[in-house]
Amino acid sequence: MTKKKPRIAFIGTGGTISFKGRSSLDLWEYMDHGTLITVSEILAHFPEVAQTVDIVPFDFRRVESTDLQPEDWHELVNKIHEVDKSGEAIDGIVVTHGTASLEETAYFLHLTVKTSLPVVVIGAQRPSSGFATDAGSNLLAAVRTAASKEARGLGVVTILNEEIQCARDVTKGSTLRLEAFRTPDLGMLGYADPDGTTAIYRKPARPHTADTEFDLDKVSTFPRVDIVASYAGADGAAIDAAVAAGAKAVIVSAFAPGLLTPSQREAVERARAKDIIIIFSSRAGSGRVIRRETMRDRGIVAADNLNPQKARVLALLALTQSTDPDEIQRMFDTY
């Protein structure tokens, strides 16, 4: 008797994995001169994937990941819920994405999708048409992992370079190298090995997916949240400008372990006087920002070990629940 193959939903948003360059050696300028192809066309490049699972394709977007907005993330969550409840007997979901903002989309999904199905977000560092592309191996690893029992309960994960990473913790750490996605300090969850094995060594400890308090059914728009960098000699102009532009929160990519220049501290005081939420992340690339007594007294939130772009994702969602700094701090401590 032939064993039934798992059914995996394949949702395409675009990005490098969806690009067809001018030639197989177009590994860099494809983004300027190439064309974005459909999910079905991606699969046609890698027919081996269909030997492993039954694919149910969905073209959600065909854009570079720098084009995606929080409203697109919201619609993507709705699409995942639609697929989950479609009656198609789906065993797992794979989302293809450009690597530039992949970590932000993945974390948003990790906090908001209400499904028990494995959700795997992948991209590629080289286009599907490129010489020695990683697109095929990432796609094969993703569908195998999404179909595995080991992936259940992990929330949203990313897979690139056959490494399974938690969406909360992973970040892009290189512009062009295939081993670009890393989890500083904590390390990956496991491996998606070439023999089809999903090997998990640790699981996320913080709440995710169906266990979070974030319900997008009650959200129609997201508040403005900006990121401002600290650097030697930085004044308060960027913080003041973010507030003037309507930001409800400002993430400061602060000197480690959560320090600002004197002028930036003054701008933070002006922002707090207007009840703007201020969140200190770190520009160091790893490690935690811990809420000191002076931060607590001034109503400043510490981002824990979330990098600035991940802190912004959580802040967007936290502000749909509360504008109280201590309550927002609770969410950063929780998620």
RAWOZI-V179057 format. One record per backbone hydrogen bond with DSSP energy under -1.0 kcal/mol. CO is the residue of the C=O (numbers start at 1). NH is the residue of the N-H. If there is no record, write none. Layout:
{{CO	NH} {CO	NH}}
This chain:
{{6	54} {7	91} {8	56} {9	94} {10	58} {11	96} {12	60} {12	61} {13	63} {15	18} {16	19} {18	37} {20	35} {23	26} {24	131} {25	27} {29	32} {29	33} {30	34} {35	20} {38	42} {39	43} {40	44} {41	45} {46	49} {48	51} {49	52} {49	53} {54	8} {56	10} {58	12} {63	15} {64	67} {69	72} {69	73} {70	74} {71	75} {72	76} {73	77} {74	78} {75	79} {76	80} {77	81} {78	82} {79	83} {80	84} {81	85} {83	86} {92	9} {93	120} {94	11} {95	122} {96	13} {101	105} {102	106} {103	107} {104	108} {105	109} {106	110} {107	111} {108	112} {109	113} {110	209} {118	93} {119	157} {120	95} {121	159} {122	97} {127	130} {130	133} {134	138} {135	139} {136	140} {137	141} {138	142} {139	143} {140	144} {141	145} {142	146} {143	147} {145	148} {149	152} {151	154} {156	167} {157	121} {158	165} {160	163} {162	192} {163	160} {164	189} {164	190} {165	158} {166	170} {171	182} {180	173} {182	171} {183	187} {184	186} {189	201} {189	202} {190	164} {191	199} {193	196} {197	193} {199	191} {208	211} {209	212} {215	218} {216	219} {224	248} {224	249} {226	251} {228	253} {231	234} {236	240} {237	241} {238	242} {239	243} {240	244} {241	245} {242	247} {243	246} {248	277} {249	226} {250	279} {251	228} {252	254} {252	281} {253	230} {254	283} {255	258} {255	259} {259	255} {261	265} {262	266} {263	267} {264	268} {265	269} {266	270} {267	271} {268	272} {269	273} {271	274} {271	276} {272	275} {277	250} {278	301} {279	252} {280	303} {281	254} {289	304} {292	296} {293	297} {294	298} {295	300} {296	299} {301	280} {303	306} {304	289} {307	311} {308	312} {309	313} {310	314} {311	315} {312	316} {313	317} {314	318} {315	319} {317	320} {318	321} {318	322} {324	328} {325	329} {326	330} {327	331} {328	332} {329	333} {330	334} {331	335}}
